[in-house]
């Protein structure tokens, strides 16, 4: 079977797809290395390559038994095989026009056997080969041929997954940029409005809004630095939340955290942070009027004795101020609805506890529900 080594239209399409995959000259990755190793083992071959055909070279994303990371196209058998409609097998390279003049084949020892399966993108464009080579003439068994083709499909699956993850990261960065800009714009407009001759009461309310916006921006920034599947240490994360509030906390109000470490997925960690932030902000706003000195405590621990299967994580939120309304819905406050919504997202419960002074609330989060989302 005679196959042209250069076809302008297919090369243009191939280079476009390779650019979309952004794979050339990337670092080694275990998933591709594993596929090459499996191909060598299954086909009982000393050499296996994930070969991608560039405009002037073949570059190996993964390789077994081959030292160079790339070769020029005049030393490539893959550059011929890529144009075939099906797997290419050359039992003896010295007896095939596509390889008999290749320096890698005529050297001693030279490559005497080649078998390769095309790497076709989702759009059907062949961008390279998964190939095995040997120093002796031979043939693959039917099972080996089928397995080599299956592994080639897995290479493409990895390329598509890699591309999808990169596109998701670009989208995440764009969303992050827009969220940051939106929060900054709202905060700036709120500050501007607070300076426009409004009453002291309105200025105080607007100041509270600005503080909450800036705290949300801080939470967003911390979550952005993690992946959606990452686990977040609750103690460290809530310490960061408290740190973002410290800049707005009045000097007469102390804030103390005592949080037992526990790993949560990023979505649930965000819900915990929101409800803790709301409680602290509400306490600062309502519990300590007239520069009254006081303290806010946030404690968290695992309640292994809980009757709930798997146990519970318990957050205790307390202040020693004058307290604040049981239901802020009556005065337009958002604190309680936000806290309840966060608890619902966690699959937990929120209860106000009896206290001789100030406000004490308890949040219980079933650990089995946490485990299901990690």
C-alpha contacts under 8 A as a table, 3 or more apart, distances in Angstrom:
res1	aa1	res2	aa2	distance
2	X	97	X	7.84
2	X	98	X	7.62
3	X	80	X	6.18
3	X	81	X	7.53
3	X	83	X	6.71
3	X	84	X	7.05
3	X	98	X	7.95
4	X	7	X	6.90
4	X	80	X	6.59
4	X	83	X	7.49
5	X	79	X	5.99
5	X	80	X	4.80
5	X	83	X	7.63
6	X	11	X	7.43
6	X	79	X	7.97
7	X	10	X	5.59
7	X	11	X	6.06
8	X	11	X	5.15
8	X	12	X	6.21
9	X	12	X	5.26
9	X	13	X	6.38
10	X	13	X	5.11
10	X	14	X	5.97
10	X	125	X	7.75
11	X	14	X	4.94
11	X	15	X	6.07
11	X	55	X	7.32
12	X	15	X	5.28
12	X	16	X	6.28
13	X	16	X	5.20
13	X	17	X	6.36
13	X	125	X	6.89
14	X	17	X	5.23
14	X	18	X	6.12
14	X	125	X	6.21
14	X	126	X	6.52
14	X	127	X	5.30
15	X	18	X	5.02
15	X	19	X	6.09
15	X	54	X	6.69
15	X	55	X	7.26
15	X	127	X	7.76
16	X	19	X	5.11
16	X	20	X	6.34
17	X	20	X	4.95
17	X	21	X	6.27
17	X	121	X	7.62
17	X	125	X	7.51
17	X	127	X	7.40
18	X	21	X	5.10
18	X	22	X	6.16
18	X	23	X	6.66
18	X	24	X	7.30
18	X	127	X	6.83
19	X	22	X	4.96
19	X	23	X	7.39
20	X	163	X	7.57
21	X	159	X	6.60
21	X	160	X	7.47
21	X	162	X	7.63
21	X	163	X	5.60
22	X	26	X	7.90
22	X	163	X	7.72
23	X	26	X	5.50
23	X	61	X	7.90
23	X	159	X	7.94
24	X	52	X	7.76
24	X	59	X	7.14
24	X	61	X	7.49
25	X	59	X	7.65
25	X	61	X	7.74
26	X	61	X	7.57
28	X	32	X	7.73
28	X	33	X	7.36
28	X	61	X	6.78
28	X	62	X	6.87
29	X	32	X	5.72
29	X	33	X	6.30
29	X	62	X	7.94
30	X	33	X	4.94
30	X	34	X	5.93
31	X	34	X	5.28
31	X	35	X	6.54
31	X	158	X	7.43
32	X	35	X	5.16
32	X	36	X	6.41
32	X	50	X	7.63
32	X	61	X	7.11
32	X	62	X	5.82
32	X	155	X	6.69
32	X	158	X	7.62
33	X	36	X	5.23
33	X	37	X	6.21
33	X	62	X	5.13
33	X	63	X	6.90
34	X	37	X	5.07
34	X	38	X	6.12
35	X	38	X	5.07
35	X	39	X	6.16
35	X	151	X	6.50
35	X	154	X	7.78
35	X	155	X	7.24
36	X	39	X	5.10
36	X	40	X	6.32
36	X	48	X	5.55
36	X	49	X	6.00
36	X	50	X	6.55
36	X	62	X	6.23
36	X	63	X	6.19
36	X	64	X	6.46
36	X	130	X	7.75
37	X	40	X	5.20
37	X	41	X	6.21
37	X	48	X	7.07
37	X	63	X	7.95
37	X	64	X	6.39
38	X	41	X	5.05
38	X	42	X	5.92
39	X	42	X	5.29
39	X	43	X	5.93
39	X	45	X	7.95
39	X	48	X	6.35
39	X	132	X	7.06
39	X	147	X	7.85
39	X	148	X	6.26
39	X	151	X	7.13
40	X	43	X	5.38
40	X	44	X	5.66
40	X	45	X	4.86
40	X	46	X	6.34
40	X	47	X	6.23
40	X	48	X	5.26
40	X	64	X	7.29
40	X	132	X	6.48
41	X	44	X	5.04
41	X	45	X	6.66
42	X	45	X	7.90
42	X	144	X	6.46
42	X	147	X	7.58
43	X	132	X	7.33
43	X	140	X	6.92
43	X	144	X	5.65
43	X	148	X	7.79
45	X	48	X	7.01
45	X	132	X	6.14
45	X	133	X	6.08
45	X	134	X	5.68
46	X	64	X	7.34
46	X	65	X	5.82
46	X	132	X	7.78
46	X	133	X	6.75
46	X	134	X	5.96
47	X	63	X	7.42
47	X	64	X	5.25
47	X	65	X	4.56
47	X	66	X	6.31
47	X	132	X	5.56
47	X	133	X	5.09
47	X	134	X	6.46
48	X	63	X	5.75
48	X	64	X	5.07
48	X	65	X	6.85
48	X	66	X	7.83
48	X	130	X	7.41
48	X	131	X	5.64
48	X	132	X	4.31
48	X	133	X	6.34
49	X	60	X	6.31
49	X	61	X	7.67
49	X	62	X	5.82
49	X	63	X	4.49
49	X	64	X	6.41
49	X	66	X	7.95
49	X	129	X	7.76
49	X	130	X	5.77
49	X	131	X	5.36
49	X	132	X	6.46
50	X	60	X	5.44
50	X	61	X	5.43
50	X	62	X	5.09
50	X	63	X	6.35
50	X	128	X	7.52
50	X	129	X	6.10
50	X	130	X	4.71
50	X	131	X	6.71
50	X	155	X	7.99
51	X	58	X	6.16
51	X	59	X	5.67
51	X	60	X	4.55
51	X	61	X	6.35
51	X	62	X	7.54
51	X	78	X	7.40
51	X	128	X	5.36
51	X	129	X	5.19
51	X	130	X	6.19
51	X	131	X	7.47
52	X	58	X	5.52
52	X	59	X	5.26
52	X	60	X	6.19
52	X	61	X	7.17
52	X	127	X	5.91
52	X	128	X	4.17
52	X	129	X	6.57
53	X	56	X	7.90
53	X	57	X	6.24
53	X	58	X	4.53
53	X	59	X	6.50
53	X	78	X	7.64
53	X	79	X	6.55
53	X	127	X	6.10
53	X	128	X	5.30
54	X	57	X	5.22
54	X	58	X	5.76
54	X	59	X	7.14
56	X	72	X	6.28
56	X	73	X	5.95
57	X	70	X	6.74
57	X	71	X	5.72
57	X	72	X	4.33
57	X	73	X	4.84
58	X	70	X	5.53
58	X	71	X	5.54
58	X	72	X	6.26
58	X	73	X	6.11
58	X	76	X	6.88
58	X	78	X	7.91
58	X	79	X	7.70
59	X	69	X	6.17
59	X	70	X	4.31
59	X	71	X	6.78
60	X	63	X	6.24
60	X	69	X	5.48
60	X	70	X	5.78
61	X	69	X	7.92
63	X	66	X	6.07
63	X	69	X	7.80
66	X	69	X	7.81
68	X	71	X	7.06
71	X	75	X	6.37
71	X	76	X	7.03
72	X	75	X	5.71
72	X	76	X	6.84
73	X	76	X	4.86
73	X	79	X	6.65
74	X	102	X	7.03
75	X	102	X	5.55
75	X	103	X	6.31
75	X	104	X	6.32
76	X	79	X	5.69
76	X	80	X	7.66
76	X	102	X	7.50
77	X	80	X	5.61
77	X	81	X	6.44
77	X	98	X	6.91
77	X	99	X	6.24
77	X	102	X	7.88
78	X	81	X	4.82
78	X	82	X	5.78
78	X	116	X	7.54
78	X	128	X	7.06
78	X	129	X	6.31
78	X	131	X	7.99
79	X	82	X	5.61
79	X	83	X	7.62
79	X	128	X	7.89
80	X	83	X	6.13
80	X	84	X	7.77
80	X	98	X	6.79
81	X	84	X	5.57
81	X	87	X	7.95
81	X	88	X	6.01
81	X	116	X	7.31
81	X	118	X	7.79
81	X	129	X	7.84
82	X	118	X	6.00
82	X	126	X	6.31
82	X	127	X	7.36
82	X	128	X	6.12
82	X	129	X	6.59
83	X	126	X	7.52
84	X	87	X	7.23
84	X	88	X	7.15
86	X	117	X	7.22
86	X	118	X	7.30
87	X	115	X	7.40
87	X	116	X	5.82
87	X	117	X	4.64
87	X	118	X	6.54
87	X	149	X	7.52
88	X	114	X	7.90
88	X	115	X	5.60
88	X	116	X	5.36
88	X	117	X	6.59
89	X	113	X	7.94
89	X	114	X	5.79
89	X	115	X	4.19
89	X	116	X	6.50
89	X	139	X	7.64
90	X	93	X	5.94
90	X	96	X	7.16
90	X	113	X	5.86
90	X	114	X	5.09
90	X	115	X	6.17
90	X	139	X	7.98
91	X	112	X	7.41
91	X	113	X	5.22
91	X	114	X	6.68
91	X	137	X	5.40
91	X	138	X	5.16
91	X	139	X	5.53
92	X	95	X	5.58
92	X	96	X	6.88
92	X	112	X	5.21
92	X	113	X	5.29
92	X	114	X	7.76
92	X	136	X	7.75
92	X	137	X	4.83
92	X	138	X	7.04
93	X	96	X	5.32
93	X	98	X	7.83
93	X	99	X	5.29
93	X	100	X	5.65
93	X	105	X	6.64
93	X	111	X	7.05
93	X	112	X	4.88
93	X	113	X	5.74
93	X	114	X	7.10
93	X	137	X	7.68
94	X	97	X	7.88
94	X	99	X	6.50
94	X	100	X	4.27
94	X	101	X	7.71
94	X	105	X	6.97
94	X	106	X	7.36
94	X	112	X	6.70
95	X	99	X	7.91
95	X	100	X	6.15
96	X	99	X	5.68
96	X	100	X	5.58
97	X	100	X	5.46
97	X	101	X	7.49
98	X	101	X	7.59
99	X	102	X	5.13
99	X	105	X	6.90
100	X	105	X	6.78
100	X	106	X	7.19
101	X	105	X	7.35
101	X	106	X	7.01
102	X	105	X	5.32
102	X	106	X	6.45
103	X	106	X	5.19
103	X	107	X	5.92
104	X	107	X	5.66
104	X	110	X	5.63
104	X	111	X	6.03
105	X	109	X	7.96
105	X	110	X	4.33
105	X	111	X	4.42
105	X	112	X	6.11
106	X	109	X	7.87
106	X	110	X	5.44
106	X	111	X	7.52
107	X	110	X	4.60
107	X	111	X	7.91
109	X	135	X	6.71
110	X	135	X	5.93
111	X	114	X	7.56
111	X	133	X	6.59
111	X	134	X	5.83
111	X	135	X	4.81
111	X	136	X	7.25
112	X	133	X	7.56
112	X	134	X	6.03
112	X	135	X	4.99
112	X	136	X	5.04
112	X	137	X	5.21
113	X	133	X	5.40
113	X	134	X	5.00
113	X	135	X	6.45
113	X	136	X	6.10
113	X	137	X	5.11
113	X	138	X	6.28
113	X	139	X	7.85
114	X	131	X	7.06
114	X	132	X	6.01
114	X	133	X	4.70
114	X	134	X	6.81
115	X	131	X	5.48
115	X	132	X	5.47
115	X	133	X	6.60
115	X	140	X	7.90
116	X	129	X	5.80
116	X	130	X	5.43
116	X	131	X	3.90
116	X	132	X	6.38
116	X	148	X	7.64
117	X	129	X	5.48
117	X	130	X	5.35
117	X	131	X	6.34
117	X	148	X	6.58
117	X	149	X	5.49
117	X	152	X	6.12
118	X	126	X	6.13
118	X	127	X	7.59
118	X	128	X	6.01
118	X	129	X	4.59
118	X	130	X	6.51
118	X	149	X	7.88
118	X	152	X	6.81
119	X	126	X	5.46
119	X	127	X	5.81
119	X	128	X	5.18
119	X	129	X	5.22
119	X	130	X	6.76
119	X	152	X	5.82
119	X	153	X	6.84
119	X	155	X	7.21
119	X	156	X	6.21
120	X	123	X	7.57
120	X	124	X	5.20
120	X	125	X	5.13
120	X	126	X	4.25
120	X	127	X	6.22
120	X	128	X	7.62
120	X	153	X	7.81
120	X	156	X	6.80
121	X	124	X	5.08
121	X	125	X	5.23
121	X	126	X	6.42
121	X	127	X	7.25
121	X	156	X	6.36
122	X	125	X	7.53
122	X	160	X	7.98
129	X	152	X	7.49
130	X	148	X	7.50
130	X	151	X	7.78
130	X	152	X	5.62
131	X	148	X	7.96
134	X	137	X	7.33
140	X	143	X	7.95
140	X	144	X	5.75
140	X	145	X	6.16
141	X	144	X	5.11
141	X	145	X	6.31
142	X	145	X	5.10
142	X	146	X	6.28
143	X	146	X	5.13
143	X	147	X	6.14
144	X	147	X	5.08
144	X	148	X	6.06
145	X	148	X	5.17
145	X	149	X	6.31
146	X	149	X	5.22
146	X	150	X	6.24
147	X	150	X	4.95
147	X	151	X	6.12
148	X	151	X	5.13
148	X	152	X	6.21
149	X	152	X	5.05
149	X	153	X	6.46
150	X	153	X	5.18
150	X	154	X	6.48
151	X	154	X	4.89
151	X	155	X	6.38
152	X	155	X	5.09
152	X	156	X	6.63
153	X	156	X	5.19
153	X	157	X	6.25
154	X	157	X	4.84
154	X	158	X	6.21
155	X	158	X	5.17
155	X	159	X	6.33
156	X	159	X	4.91
156	X	160	X	6.13
157	X	160	X	5.13
157	X	161	X	6.11
158	X	161	X	5.05
158	X	162	X	6.01
159	X	162	X	5.07
159	X	163	X	6.16
160	X	163	X	5.04
160	X	164	X	6.12
161	X	164	X	5.04
161	X	165	X	6.16
162	X	165	X	5.26
162	X	166	X	6.28
163	X	166	X	5.13
163	X	167	X	6.21
164	X	167	X	5.10
164	X	168	X	6.09
165	X	168	X	5.00
165	X	169	X	6.20
166	X	169	X	5.07
166	X	170	X	6.34
167	X	170	X	5.05
167	X	171	X	6.23
168	X	171	X	5.02
168	X	172	X	6.06
169	X	172	X	4.91
169	X	173	X	6.16
170	X	173	X	5.14
170	X	174	X	6.29
171	X	174	X	5.03
171	X	175	X	6.16
172	X	175	X	5.12
172	X	176	X	6.01
173	X	176	X	4.96
173	X	177	X	6.09
174	X	177	X	5.07
174	X	178	X	6.27
175	X	178	X	5.12
175	X	179	X	6.04
176	X	179	X	5.13
176	X	180	X	6.09
176	X	224	X	7.25
177	X	180	X	5.24
177	X	181	X	6.19
178	X	181	X	5.08
178	X	182	X	6.02
179	X	182	X	5.08
179	X	183	X	6.10
180	X	183	X	5.25
180	X	184	X	6.07
180	X	217	X	6.81
181	X	184	X	5.13
181	X	185	X	6.03
182	X	185	X	5.11
182	X	186	X	6.18
183	X	186	X	5.21
183	X	187	X	6.10
183	X	213	X	6.48
183	X	214	X	7.63
183	X	217	X	6.69
184	X	187	X	5.14
184	X	188	X	6.04
185	X	188	X	5.11
185	X	189	X	6.13
186	X	189	X	5.21
186	X	190	X	6.08
186	X	213	X	7.94
187	X	190	X	5.10
187	X	191	X	6.18
187	X	209	X	7.99
187	X	210	X	5.41
187	X	213	X	6.49
187	X	214	X	7.47
188	X	191	X	5.17
188	X	192	X	6.16
189	X	192	X	5.01
189	X	193	X	6.13
190	X	193	X	5.12
190	X	194	X	6.22
190	X	206	X	6.38
190	X	209	X	7.71
190	X	210	X	6.68
191	X	194	X	5.11
191	X	195	X	6.63
191	X	206	X	7.33
191	X	207	X	7.49
191	X	210	X	7.16
192	X	195	X	5.40
192	X	196	X	6.74
193	X	196	X	5.25
193	X	198	X	7.85
194	X	197	X	7.27
194	X	198	X	6.41
194	X	202	X	7.31
194	X	203	X	5.12
194	X	206	X	6.26
194	X	207	X	7.63
195	X	198	X	7.07
195	X	203	X	7.76
198	X	202	X	6.20
198	X	203	X	6.58
199	X	202	X	5.27
199	X	203	X	6.24
200	X	203	X	4.91
200	X	204	X	6.11
201	X	204	X	5.18
201	X	205	X	6.35
202	X	205	X	5.03
202	X	206	X	6.05
203	X	206	X	5.07
203	X	207	X	5.98
204	X	207	X	5.01
204	X	208	X	6.35
205	X	208	X	5.13
205	X	209	X	6.42
206	X	209	X	4.93
206	X	210	X	6.25
207	X	210	X	5.11
207	X	211	X	6.26
208	X	211	X	5.13
208	X	212	X	6.29
208	X	285	X	7.71
209	X	212	X	5.20
209	X	213	X	6.21
210	X	213	X	5.09
210	X	214	X	6.17
211	X	214	X	5.18
211	X	215	X	6.13
211	X	248	X	6.76
212	X	215	X	5.00
212	X	216	X	6.09
212	X	281	X	7.70
213	X	216	X	5.11
213	X	217	X	6.15
214	X	217	X	4.94
214	X	218	X	6.23
215	X	218	X	5.00
215	X	219	X	6.27
215	X	241	X	7.65
215	X	244	X	6.14
215	X	245	X	6.65
215	X	277	X	7.97
216	X	219	X	5.03
216	X	220	X	6.07
216	X	274	X	8.00
217	X	220	X	5.04
217	X	221	X	6.18
218	X	221	X	5.09
218	X	222	X	6.37
218	X	241	X	7.74
218	X	244	X	6.68
219	X	222	X	5.23
219	X	223	X	6.26
219	X	241	X	6.84
219	X	270	X	7.50
219	X	273	X	7.72
220	X	223	X	5.19
220	X	224	X	5.98
221	X	224	X	5.11
221	X	225	X	6.66
222	X	225	X	5.52
222	X	226	X	7.31
223	X	226	X	5.40
223	X	227	X	7.91
223	X	266	X	6.79
223	X	270	X	7.56
224	X	227	X	7.36
226	X	230	X	6.23
226	X	266	X	7.51
227	X	230	X	5.14
227	X	266	X	7.69
228	X	265	X	7.45
228	X	266	X	6.05
228	X	267	X	7.41
229	X	265	X	6.53
229	X	266	X	7.13
229	X	374	X	7.15
230	X	265	X	6.01
230	X	266	X	6.40
231	X	263	X	5.63
231	X	264	X	5.20
231	X	265	X	4.47
231	X	266	X	6.16
231	X	374	X	6.95
232	X	237	X	7.04
232	X	263	X	5.35
232	X	264	X	5.26
232	X	265	X	5.96
232	X	266	X	6.07
232	X	269	X	6.86
233	X	236	X	5.55
233	X	237	X	6.13
233	X	261	X	6.11
233	X	262	X	5.55
233	X	263	X	4.68
233	X	264	X	6.51
234	X	237	X	5.05
234	X	238	X	5.98
234	X	259	X	7.57
234	X	260	X	7.89
234	X	261	X	5.84
234	X	262	X	5.44
234	X	263	X	6.06
234	X	264	X	6.62
234	X	269	X	6.65
235	X	238	X	5.44
235	X	239	X	6.15
235	X	259	X	5.09
235	X	260	X	6.14
235	X	261	X	4.91
235	X	262	X	6.93
236	X	239	X	5.07
236	X	240	X	6.36
236	X	261	X	7.66
237	X	240	X	5.10
237	X	241	X	6.33
237	X	269	X	7.77
237	X	273	X	7.81
238	X	241	X	4.75
238	X	242	X	6.11
238	X	273	X	6.33
239	X	242	X	5.09
239	X	243	X	6.13
239	X	257	X	7.25
240	X	243	X	4.85
240	X	244	X	6.32
241	X	244	X	5.23
241	X	245	X	6.55
241	X	273	X	6.80
241	X	277	X	7.27
242	X	245	X	5.08
242	X	246	X	6.20
242	X	255	X	7.86
242	X	277	X	7.87
243	X	246	X	5.13
243	X	247	X	7.45
244	X	247	X	6.36
245	X	248	X	5.48
245	X	249	X	6.14
246	X	249	X	4.98
249	X	253	X	6.81
249	X	284	X	7.29
250	X	253	X	5.60
250	X	284	X	7.73
251	X	254	X	7.29
252	X	291	X	6.30
252	X	292	X	6.67
252	X	293	X	4.72
252	X	294	X	6.55
253	X	284	X	7.41
253	X	288	X	7.61
253	X	292	X	7.90
253	X	293	X	5.68
253	X	294	X	4.97
253	X	295	X	5.32
253	X	296	X	7.28
254	X	294	X	6.31
254	X	295	X	4.49
254	X	296	X	6.14
255	X	295	X	5.80
255	X	296	X	4.85
255	X	297	X	6.09
256	X	295	X	7.59
256	X	296	X	6.28
256	X	297	X	4.97
256	X	298	X	6.37
257	X	297	X	5.93
257	X	298	X	4.83
257	X	299	X	5.86
258	X	297	X	7.90
258	X	298	X	6.31
258	X	299	X	4.70
258	X	300	X	6.39
259	X	298	X	7.48
259	X	299	X	5.30
259	X	300	X	4.44
259	X	301	X	6.37
260	X	300	X	5.66
260	X	301	X	5.02
260	X	302	X	7.36
261	X	301	X	7.96
264	X	268	X	6.27
264	X	269	X	5.69
264	X	370	X	6.67
264	X	374	X	6.65
265	X	268	X	5.70
265	X	269	X	6.14
265	X	370	X	7.73
265	X	373	X	6.73
265	X	374	X	5.16
266	X	269	X	5.00
266	X	270	X	6.11
267	X	270	X	5.25
267	X	271	X	6.57
268	X	271	X	4.96
268	X	272	X	6.30
268	X	345	X	7.44
268	X	346	X	6.14
268	X	370	X	7.68
269	X	272	X	5.16
269	X	273	X	6.16
270	X	273	X	5.02
270	X	274	X	6.15
271	X	274	X	5.17
271	X	275	X	6.43
271	X	342	X	5.06
271	X	343	X	7.43
271	X	345	X	6.91
271	X	346	X	6.92
272	X	275	X	5.39
272	X	276	X	6.18
272	X	342	X	6.85
272	X	343	X	7.82
272	X	346	X	7.81
273	X	276	X	5.18
273	X	277	X	5.94
274	X	277	X	5.10
274	X	278	X	6.12
274	X	338	X	7.83
274	X	339	X	7.39
274	X	342	X	6.97
275	X	278	X	5.04
275	X	279	X	6.24
275	X	338	X	6.81
275	X	339	X	4.66
275	X	342	X	6.03
275	X	343	X	7.68
276	X	279	X	5.25
276	X	280	X	6.26
276	X	298	X	7.82
276	X	317	X	7.63
276	X	339	X	8.00
277	X	280	X	5.20
277	X	281	X	6.03
278	X	281	X	5.14
278	X	282	X	6.00
278	X	335	X	5.63
278	X	338	X	7.31
278	X	339	X	6.74
279	X	282	X	5.16
279	X	283	X	6.12
279	X	317	X	7.25
279	X	335	X	6.94
279	X	339	X	7.65
280	X	283	X	5.11
280	X	284	X	6.17
280	X	296	X	7.12
281	X	284	X	5.15
281	X	285	X	6.14
282	X	285	X	5.05
282	X	286	X	5.93
282	X	287	X	7.59
282	X	324	X	7.59
282	X	335	X	6.55
283	X	286	X	5.35
283	X	287	X	4.91
283	X	288	X	7.25
283	X	296	X	7.51
283	X	319	X	6.84
283	X	321	X	7.72
283	X	323	X	7.40
283	X	324	X	7.11
284	X	287	X	6.03
284	X	288	X	6.28
285	X	288	X	7.04
285	X	289	X	7.72
286	X	289	X	6.60
286	X	322	X	7.78
286	X	323	X	6.89
286	X	324	X	5.45
287	X	319	X	7.59
287	X	320	X	7.78
287	X	321	X	4.55
287	X	322	X	4.90
287	X	323	X	4.88
287	X	324	X	5.84
287	X	358	X	7.27
288	X	291	X	6.29
288	X	292	X	4.96
288	X	293	X	6.81
288	X	294	X	6.84
288	X	321	X	5.46
288	X	322	X	6.62
289	X	292	X	5.67
292	X	321	X	7.86
294	X	319	X	7.37
294	X	320	X	5.92
294	X	321	X	6.01
295	X	319	X	5.65
295	X	320	X	5.94
295	X	321	X	7.49
296	X	317	X	7.65
296	X	318	X	5.75
296	X	319	X	4.32
296	X	320	X	6.94
297	X	316	X	7.82
297	X	317	X	5.98
297	X	318	X	5.17
297	X	319	X	6.16
298	X	315	X	7.07
298	X	316	X	5.83
298	X	317	X	4.83
298	X	318	X	6.55
299	X	315	X	5.62
299	X	316	X	5.09
299	X	317	X	6.63
300	X	313	X	7.04
300	X	314	X	5.51
300	X	315	X	4.40
300	X	316	X	6.30
301	X	313	X	5.72
301	X	314	X	5.46
301	X	315	X	6.81
302	X	311	X	7.21
302	X	312	X	5.84
302	X	313	X	4.39
302	X	314	X	6.10
303	X	306	X	5.59
303	X	311	X	5.90
303	X	312	X	5.22
303	X	313	X	5.86
303	X	314	X	6.50
304	X	310	X	7.66
304	X	311	X	4.91
304	X	312	X	6.68
305	X	311	X	6.77
306	X	309	X	7.67
306	X	311	X	5.21
306	X	312	X	6.33
307	X	311	X	6.93
308	X	311	X	5.33
308	X	312	X	6.83
308	X	366	X	6.98
309	X	366	X	7.97
309	X	368	X	7.00
310	X	366	X	7.20
310	X	367	X	5.70
310	X	368	X	5.23
311	X	366	X	6.24
311	X	367	X	5.65
311	X	368	X	7.29
312	X	364	X	6.18
312	X	365	X	5.33
312	X	366	X	4.45
312	X	367	X	4.99
312	X	368	X	7.98
313	X	364	X	5.80
313	X	365	X	5.09
313	X	366	X	6.47
313	X	367	X	6.31
314	X	362	X	6.94
314	X	363	X	5.73
314	X	364	X	4.68
314	X	365	X	6.42
315	X	362	X	5.69
315	X	363	X	4.99
315	X	364	X	6.46
316	X	360	X	7.13
316	X	361	X	5.86
316	X	362	X	4.64
316	X	363	X	6.48
317	X	359	X	7.99
317	X	360	X	5.67
317	X	361	X	5.11
317	X	362	X	6.23
318	X	358	X	7.34
318	X	359	X	5.49
318	X	360	X	4.24
318	X	361	X	6.29
319	X	323	X	7.58
319	X	358	X	5.39
319	X	359	X	5.41
319	X	360	X	6.60
320	X	323	X	7.52
320	X	357	X	5.65
320	X	358	X	4.21
320	X	359	X	6.68
321	X	357	X	6.83
321	X	358	X	4.51
321	X	359	X	7.27
322	X	357	X	6.92
322	X	358	X	5.06
322	X	359	X	7.74
323	X	357	X	7.51
323	X	358	X	4.41
323	X	359	X	5.04
324	X	358	X	7.99
324	X	359	X	7.20
325	X	328	X	5.86
327	X	330	X	6.27
327	X	336	X	6.54
328	X	331	X	5.44
328	X	332	X	6.04
328	X	333	X	4.45
328	X	334	X	6.52
328	X	335	X	6.63
328	X	336	X	6.21
329	X	332	X	4.98
329	X	333	X	5.49
329	X	334	X	6.93
329	X	336	X	7.59
329	X	337	X	7.67
330	X	333	X	7.40
333	X	336	X	7.51
334	X	337	X	5.57
334	X	338	X	6.02
335	X	338	X	5.37
335	X	339	X	6.20
336	X	339	X	5.02
336	X	340	X	6.02
337	X	340	X	5.11
337	X	341	X	6.02
338	X	341	X	5.10
338	X	342	X	6.18
339	X	342	X	5.13
339	X	343	X	6.24
339	X	350	X	7.90
340	X	343	X	5.01
340	X	344	X	6.18
340	X	349	X	7.89
340	X	350	X	6.74
341	X	344	X	5.08
341	X	345	X	6.32
342	X	345	X	5.08
342	X	346	X	6.37
343	X	346	X	4.99
343	X	347	X	6.11
343	X	348	X	5.00
343	X	349	X	5.83
343	X	350	X	6.65
343	X	363	X	7.45
343	X	365	X	7.85
344	X	347	X	4.94
344	X	348	X	5.95
344	X	349	X	7.31
345	X	348	X	7.62
346	X	365	X	6.42
346	X	369	X	7.72
346	X	370	X	7.69
347	X	365	X	6.49
347	X	366	X	6.94
347	X	369	X	6.94
348	X	363	X	6.83
348	X	364	X	5.29
348	X	365	X	4.36
348	X	366	X	6.29
349	X	362	X	7.99
349	X	363	X	5.52
349	X	364	X	5.30
349	X	365	X	6.86
350	X	361	X	7.05
350	X	362	X	5.76
350	X	363	X	4.59
350	X	364	X	6.78
351	X	361	X	5.57
351	X	362	X	5.29
351	X	363	X	6.59
352	X	359	X	7.62
352	X	360	X	6.00
352	X	361	X	4.31
352	X	362	X	6.42
353	X	359	X	7.66
353	X	360	X	5.40
353	X	361	X	5.47
353	X	362	X	7.05
354	X	359	X	8.00
354	X	360	X	7.04
355	X	358	X	6.54
355	X	359	X	6.44
355	X	360	X	6.31
365	X	369	X	7.84
365	X	370	X	7.82
366	X	369	X	5.51
366	X	370	X	6.72
367	X	370	X	4.89
367	X	371	X	6.17
368	X	371	X	4.99
368	X	372	X	6.32
369	X	372	X	5.14
369	X	373	X	6.75
370	X	373	X	5.50
370	X	374	X	6.49
371	X	374	X	5.33
